[in-house]
């Protein structure tokens, strides 16, 4: 009975330490001769695996008005666009001490010409970029150094809501900082933060500068890469998101091997299995992905998948919704075989398909119209969250300072129409621009909004 009382007291004190650290200084070092629970021993092993990042880069600032010679002469403005220097702060996690590989967020190093890594022992090292993946907001860096400490990695699929976690990073440039909390939710998607979303949600404080840092369990094992917060004013309100470690490691393998992620495709459009659809199909399941379209000649077509099939599992992993299926398929290597468990006509089937390669046709804007010089256009790829939902042409690339950029186009824009003529793909765009003349009225979707842009 006495042991139970001691355990209850220790557990209560442990919760007090986690939830009210400001009061911990007044607590005794031990209770009834037993030391108080503390995260300090775990952190002493884990904190050296997290690094601080500082970046420096340049961006070109130029208004579309500066492309007008009359405007420049009237206001006596310089011909050349202005450049300004930008600096950034973030965090990273050492995953491979022998080869010096560090995992961080892509947005931390996106515009960086120079990346400096500061280790826990104070050493400052120049880092080179091994590879980046904007679709998952991950990047791999490499440093030349000895005596590095690499973090141990846990199976993030084993996480449960309510598990205690600790976030380690460099918030606001203050230096190495530790915060604690719990896993608030799992499998968060549809937030519009990244193309591939399967976030761990936590109430452990994540602030600007924490991006790319480690989310670890109470054993000090990596369970996620801190990435984003939901906030009205830029500060933490208890809703933070981390990329699961399992997903991050898969991306890292691709980046180390190829310098990019070579995503596969099945050639299907999918949507969530809602209770109404489940009732319409006459099946008891309420979680899964419904195949709404199978592209002729695609890997899915060759494997025998059909429209109306409900995918429940992919390679033994449960599929809760369409976004989760996209995540799983998008991380498979081209040529890999994948097993899908589907429900068709109230019967379960196992179908094996070979993952195909994403083929994207890109058109150079300058070859279509001088007004679009510097822009590259493509069909919306299957790995985009807009695929199957939006009909248009993607601005796949854009040269800084080019005519198209100065006119107001941005990479990631989707052109819905040209001179009031809808365009569903690059061939439609080519036909619409043929003989369009010296004025182009573009209807553009950007983020969740849309507007018209006149180029002349």
N, C-alpha and C positions, 0 to 999 in steps of 0.2 A: 504493500500500500504506500509505503514511504517512497519507493522508487517511482511509482506512478505520479505522486505529487511532485517529485523532483522533475520528472519528464514534462509534466504540464507546465511547471514554472519555467523550465528552460524553453519550451516551445513558445510560451507567451512572451518571454523576453526576446526570443529570436524575432518574433513578429514585430515587437516594439522596435528592435534595432533596424529592421527593414523599413518600417513605415514611419518611424520618427527618429532619424539618425541624430537630430540636434540634441536629443535628450540622452544619447548614449554616453556622453562624457561623464554624467553623474552616476552611472551604474557601477556597481562593484565589479572587480575582475573575475569573481567566482561566486557561486551560490552553493552553500553546503559543501565546499571543497571541490565542486565540479566547475570547470571553466565554462564561461558563457559561449553559446554558439556565435560564430563570427564568419563572415565571408572573406576576411583578410587572408587566411592561408591560400584559398583558391585564387584570389586576385593577385597575390604575389607571384604565382606561377603564370597567370594568364595575361596580365596587363602588359608585360614586355612583348607580347605577340602582336600588339596593336600599335600602329605608327601614326604620326601626324603628317599631313601632306600640306604643302603650300605650293601654289601654282602662280605662274605669271604668263600673260599672253597679250595679244593685241586684237582689237576689233576695229573694223572700218565703219565710220559713221558718215552717212550721206543721205540726205533727203532727196526724194524724186525731183523736187524743184531745182536741185543743183544740176540736173541734166538739161535744164533750159538755158541756152546761152544768153538770152535777154535778161533772165533773172540774175545770172551771175554778173553780167556787166552792170546792171542797175544798182546792185548792192555791193559791187566791187569785191566779189567773193573769189577765192582761189579755185583754180581748175581742178586740182587734185583733191580727192576726198580726205577727210581728216581721220587720223588714227588715234585711238586712245588705249592706254595700257590698262589691263584688268588684272586683278589679283584674286585668288581664291584660297579657301581653307577647307580641309576635309580630313578624313581618316582612312586608314587602310588596315588590312589584316594579313599577316605573314602566313601563307599556306605551305610554302616549301622553303625551308631554311637553307638547304643545300644549294638550290638553284636561284635563290633570292627572289622568288615569285610573291607578289603582293596583290591581293584582290581588293578592289575598291569600286565605287560607283563611276559610271561613265560621265555623269554630269559634273563630277568633281574635277575631271581633267579635260573636259570637252574642248575648251579653247586654249589649252595650255601649250606654250612654246617651251616652257621650262617647268620641271616638276622636282621639288626637293622633298625628300623623305627624312623626317627627324625620328630617330629611334628612341626608345625609352631611356637608354643610357646617354642620350644627348648627342650622339653622332648624327651628322647631316650628310646625306648622300644624294647624288643626282640619280634620277630614275628614268628609264626608257620605257616606252609603251610597247608591250608585247602584242596586244590586240584589244579591240573594243567591240561591244555589242550594244548599240543604242536601244534595241528592242527590249532588252531586259535591264538596261541601265547598269551594265557591269563592264569592268575593264581590268586587265591584268598588267601590272608593272613589273619591272625587274631591276634589282640593284646588285651591285658587286660589293659584297661584304662577307666577313666571317662572324662567328659568334652570334648568329641570328637564332631567335626562338620562334618556332612555328606552333600555331594553335592546333589542338586536337579537335577533330570534327565529330559531331554526333549525328545520328540518324534523325533528321528533322521530321521525317514522316511519323516518328514515334511521339512527337510533341502532343500535349493535351491542353485544352483550355484550363487555366488555373495553375499550370506549372510556373514556378518562379524562374525569372530570367534576369540577367544583368546586362545593361548596355554600357559599352566602353568606347570612348571617342574623344574628340577634341572640340567641344561645343564653343562657339563664339571665339575660337582661338585662345581659350584660356589655358590649354594644355590638357594632359591626360585626365579624364574625369569619368567617374563610375556612378551610374544610377541603377536602381532596381525596381522591379515590378513583377507583373505576371503576364502570361499569355492571355490576352483578352478574347481573341478569336483566331480562327485559322481559315485558310483558303479564301481570303478576301480578294475579290476581283471586280472588274467593271468600274474601277475608280478613274480610269483615263490617265493614270500616271505613266504607264508603260504599255507596250504592245502585248507583252506576256506578263500576266499578273496572277500570282498565287501567294499573296502576302500573309505573313504572320503579323497580327495586330497585337500591340503591347501598350501598357500604360507606363512602362519604364521611360523616363524622360529622354526624348530625342530632340535635339535642337540644331539649328544651323551650325555646321562644322562636324556634327556627328555622322554625316553621310559617309558611307563606306566603312564605318566602324563595326565592331563585333557585338552581336547579341549572343550571350553564352548562357548555358544552364548552370546549376549550382555546383557542377563538377568542373566548370571551366571549359566545357566543350562548346565549340561553335555550333549554333543552331540557325543563325541568320546573319545577313548583312544589312545593317541599318540603312534605310533608304529615304524615307519620306515621313512627313507629319501632316495631319489634317489640322489646320489652324486658321483662324480668322485674322489674327494680327501678326503672324510670323513666329510666335512663341509656342511653347509646348502646352497643350491642354489635355494631355493624357491619351492621345490617339496617335500612335506612331506605327510605322510599317517597316518590316524587314523582309528581304528576299530569303526564302528557305535555303539552308546550307546545301541540301541535296541538289536543288536547281542550280545554285551558284557553282558547285563543283563540276556539274555537267558542262556548263558554259565555259568554265575555266579550261577544261580539257580541250574543247574545240579551239579556244583562243590560243592556247599554247601550241597546239599542233598545226593550226592553219592561219592564225592571226585574225580569224573571223569565225562566225558561226555559220556552218553550211547546213541550213535547215532543210528537212525533207518535207514532202507533201503527199497527200493521198488523192487529192482532187475531189474533195467533197465540201459542201456547205452544210453547216450544222446549226441547230438552235437548241435552246434549253428544253428539256422535257418538263412541261408544266403539268399540274394536276388535271387541267382541262384536256390537254393532249393525251395524257395517260388514260383518261376516261374514254376519249375518242378512239384510241387504239385498243382499248379493252385490256389493259395490262395493269397489274397491281403496283408496279414500280412508279416512284415519283421523282427519282433522280436518274439522270442520264442525258445523253445528247441524241437528238433526232436528226437523221440525215435528210436534209431537205432537197439536196441536189447532188447528183453524181456526174462529174464531167466525163463525156464520152472519151474513151481511149486512155483514161487516167489509171493510176495504180489501183484505185478503188474499183473502177469499172472492171479491170482485168481480174481482180480478186473475187468479184461477184457481189459486192455490196450494192444495195438497192435503196432508192428513195423510200423513206418510211421506216427503215431499219432504226432501231433504238440501241445505241451503243451503251453498254453497261460497264465494260472493262476493256482496258488496253494493256496488253502484256501483264495481266494480273492486277493492275491498279484500277481501283474503282473510279468511274467517271461520274462526277456529280452534275456537271453542266457542260455546255458547249465550250466555255472558256478553258475548262480543265482539259478537255480533249485536245484543244489547240495547243496548250502548253506541252502535253505529253508528246504529241506528234512532232511539234516544232523543235523538240530537243533530240529527236532521233536522227541518226546519221543516214545519209543517202545510201540506199541499197540494203539497209537493215530490214529484216523480216519482223513483222509485228502481228500479234494475235489479237483479234477483236472478238469480244463476246457480245453478240447482238440478240435482240428479241425481234422475231419476224413471225407474224401470224400466230402470236401467243406461244411460240416455241423458241427455245434458246439455240443459237448456232455459234460455232467457233469458226471464224474466217481468218485465214492468213493472207496478209498483203505485203508486198515489197515496197518500201518507202521510195518514192520517186524524188527527182530533183526539181526545185522551184526554177522555172524558166521565165525570165522577165525580158520582154522586148523593150528596149530603151530608144527613144528618139531624141536627137539633139535639136533643141529649139531653133538654133541659128540656121539649120537647114530647112526649117519650115517657114520661118518669118524672121526678118531682122529684128523685129520688136521683141522676140523671145530669145535673143542671143544670150548665151550663158546658162540657160536652163536645160535640164534633161527631164524627159517625161516618160512615164511607164504606166502600164495597167496597175491597178491596185493589187498587190501581191497577196497570196493566200495567208501569209503570216501576219497580215495587218488586221487590227480589230474592225476596220471598215469593210473588209472583204465580205461581199454578199449583202451588205447593208446600204452601201452607197454606190451609185453608178457615176463614174467619172474617171478622170485621168490624174494620176499623182505627179506632183512636181518632185521627182526623185532626187534631183541634185541641182545645186545652184552655185555659180561662181560668185564670190564676194566682189562687189563693185561692178558686176556686169550690167548690161542694159536691162535685162529682165529683173535683176535684183533692185536696181534703181527705180524701176517702174512700180515696185511694191510687191512682187512675188516673193514667197518664202518657201523654203524647203519643207515639204510635208503638206502644202496646200493641195486641195483637190479641185480641179477645174470641172465644173458641172456643165457649162455650155460656152460656146463661142459665137458671138453675134446672135444670141438667142437660139442657137441651134444646139440641142443636147448632144453631149459626147459621152459615150459609155466606155470607150477604150482608145488606145493610141491610133488605131486605124480610123476611128471616127474623127479624132483630132486632126489627123492628116487631111482628111477630106474637107473638114470644116475650114481649115486654113488655106486650102487650095483656092487661090483667087480671092482671098478675103480682103485684100487691099491694105491701105495704110492705117486703118483703124480697127482695133480689136476690142470688143466688149466682152470681158470674161466674167462669168458668174463663178465665184470661188467659195468653197467651203474651207474654213480655217477653225480648227478646234471644234467647238459646238456651234459656231456662228457662220453666217454666209453674207456675202456682199458682192457688188459689181465693181470691177476695175477696168478703166478705160486706158488702153495703150495706144499711143499715136506718135 
